[in-house]
Amino acid sequence: MSPVLLALDTSTLTLSLALVERQGTDVRAVEHVVVPPPDKQSEALPGVVGDLLQRHGLKLKDLEGLAVGLGPGSFTGLRIGLATVKALAYATGLKVAGASSLAAVALEGPEGVPLFCLAVARKDDLYLGAYRRVGHAVEALAPETAMSPEEVAQRMAAEPEAVALGPALADYRQALEKHGVAPHRLLSGPAFPSAVEVGRLAKLPEAYSQQALFALEPHYVRASEPERNPKFPPLPGPVPTARLKED
């Protein structure tokens, strides 16, 4: 068997976990496990990882490395996924890489058109990643951001070739249509970022680096609710710039 990567994405309420075999530019899913809600990711993740490895006669030390979806998405989910990956890497010395969860969504979209990949940020607030798929890779058309459904519709009106896809459409398809987006421009699926595509995007470093591991942070895009609450202003100290870095 070629080098195998363990990849996961916890940016939505659905846990996506996969063993990915990579040989040059060829990527193959050895097995893809999906754990939907109401199962809690924090409770399911350790057991699912252990069972997946055991089914294929693997131990953590046998892996090429670990890959994790960095969001944007659920704040709690992203913390769970990244904390799990960091703990496994710290204990084993495995190399780790992160990838945008919205870029992983774009890898399941059509080629040749702008892809507006959407995930739910909070009520009436969507994460948007604009990408173009080129074969088994994607190129970013703009920085990932957050905006209202109406603003997404306005942006799509300005780019008539763009289509939308991603987890947010399960709840916001009708809202986008109400704001003028034609139904044929709202694609079906994927309902969550696939760990297989996260594994495809991940660029592992040459060697394990504890400093790089600790510097790996989720891509939150916007502040959390506690950070937005004026009753609880940030404590004095250095600006936490690590979380604002682009992937």
N, C-alpha and C positions, 0 to 999 in steps of 0.2 A: 504494500500500500504506500502511495505517495504521502508526503507530509500532510497531516491533518490539523485543521484549525478548529477550535471550539468557539462558536460565535453566538451572541445572544442580543436580543433587543427587548427592552422593557419600557419603551417610551409611551406605549398605550396600556390599556388594562389587559391586553393579551400578551402573554409571554411567548416569544419565539426563540427557539434554541436549536442549533444545528451543528453537526459535524460536517466540515467542508474540506474536501480533498482538493489540493491545488498542485498543479503541475505546469509550470510556466504560466501562460495566460489561460490555460484550461482550468475551469473550476467545476467541481461536481459535488452535489449534496449527497453525502453518505447517508444521513438521516436527518429529517427535519421534524422537530417536536413542537406542537402548539398547545398551550394551556390557556384556554379562554377564561374569562370571569364566570362565576364568582370566586374561583380559586384565588387566593392571595399569592402574589408573586414571591413575597418574602418567605412564605411557608413552603411553597412548591419548588422553588428554584434549587435548593441544595439537593433534594432527593431526585429531581429530574436530571440534574447534571450527573449524579452518581449512577443512576440507572442507564442513562444514555451511553456513558463510557463503558459500563459493564457489558452491555449488549454487544459491544464491538471488541471486547477483550482489550480495552485500553485503560491506561492510567494517566493521570495528569502529566506525568513526566514524559509520556510518549508523544505529547502534542507538539506541534510546531509553534503554537502560541495561542493567544486569546484575542478575540475581537468583540467590541461592544458598540451598540448604537448609542450615540451621544445626544440624541434628541434633535430638535426640540420636541417636547411632549410633557407627559405627566412628571411633575417635580419629584413626587415620591417614587415613581417607577424608575426614573433615571438614577436616583440615589441608590436604590436597591441594586440595579444592574451594575453600576460602576463600583459600588462597594464590594459586591461579590467578586467581580473580576480583579479588583485590586488586591483583595485578600488572597485569592488563589495565586495570583502572580507573585505576590510578596512571599508566600509560603514555598513556592516551587522554583522561582527564578525564571518563569516563562515570559517571553516577550509579549507585549500588549499593544494593540492599536485601536483607535476609535474611528468611527465613521458617522457621518450625518444620517439620521434615521429618515429624513425626507429625501436625501439622495438615494437611499436604498429603495424608497417607494418609486422614484423616477426610473430606476433600472427595470421596473415592471411595466413601464409605460411605452407607448409607441415611439419610433424614431422619427426624426425629421420635423417635429413641431415643438414649440415651447411647452413644457410640462409644468403646470402649477400644482405642486404637491401640497396637500392641505391636511393639517391635523388640528384637533381641538386644543386651544389654549385655555379657555374658560368660556362661560356663557357669552355668546355673541362676539367671540374673539378667536380668530383662527391663526395658526402658524402657517406661513406660506414660504415654500422654497421653490424658486424658479430655476428649472434645469432643462437641459437638452440631452437626450440619450444618444450616444454614439457607440453602437455595438454593445459591448459589455462594460462600457464606461459612461460617465456623465460629466457634463461641463456645467458649471454654475453660470446662470445668466444675470443674477443679482444676489446680494446678500439675503440670507433668510431673515424674515421679519414677522411681525404679528399685525393683523388688521381685522376690521369688521367684515362680515359677509358683503355688505354694500360696497366697501372699498375693494374687496376682491373682485366683485362684479365690474366695478369701474375699471380696474386694471385689465380685466379680461376684454372689456369693450375696446380698450386702447391697443390690445394685441389680438386681433381677430383670428389668428391661427392657433392661439394657445388653447389647450384643453386642461381640465382639472381632474385630479384623481387623488385618492388617499383616504385615510381613516375618517376625516371630518365629513365626508359626503354622506355617510350613514345618517347623520343628524341634520346636515345643513344643505342638502340637495334642494329641497323646496324653497329655502330662503334665498339661495343663489338664483334659482329660476324666477322667483318673485322680483328679484332685482334686475332681471333682464338677461340672464345667461341662458342660452338655448340648451335644451335638454341633451342634445347630441354632443355637446362640449363637456358634459359631466360624465366621465367614464365610470364604469363599474369596477370596483376593486382597485388596488388591494385594500383589505380592511385593516391591515396593520403592516408595519415594516417587517420584512422577512430577514431573519438571521442569516439565511443563505446569501442574500444580497449584501448584508453588512460584511460578511466574510469575504465576498468578492471585492468590495471596496477597500477593505483594510490594508494598510501598508505597514507591515511589521518593521520595526527597526532592525538594524544589523545585529544588535545584541541587547540583552536585558539591561535596563538602566533604572535604578531605583529613583533617581531624580526625575526622569521622564514619566515614570509611573505615578509619582505623587503629583506631578503637574497636570496629569490628564483630568479634565473637568467636563461636566455636561455642558451642552450648548443650550442655555435656558432661554435666550433671546430677550425675554422680559423679566422684570422683577417678580418675585413670589408675592402672594397676598400679604404676609406679615411685613415684607419690605415696603409694600405700598401703603401700609397703614400709618397715617401720620401720628397716631398715638404711640407708636413704637419706632422712633427715629433710629437710624443706624448708630451703633456705638462708635466713639472716636477711634481712629486707627487708619492704617493704610487702605487705599482703595483696592478692592478685591478684583484686580484686572485679569487674573488668570481665567475667570469664568467668562470673560468677554472676548477672549481670543477666538479668531476664526479657525475652523477645522483645517 
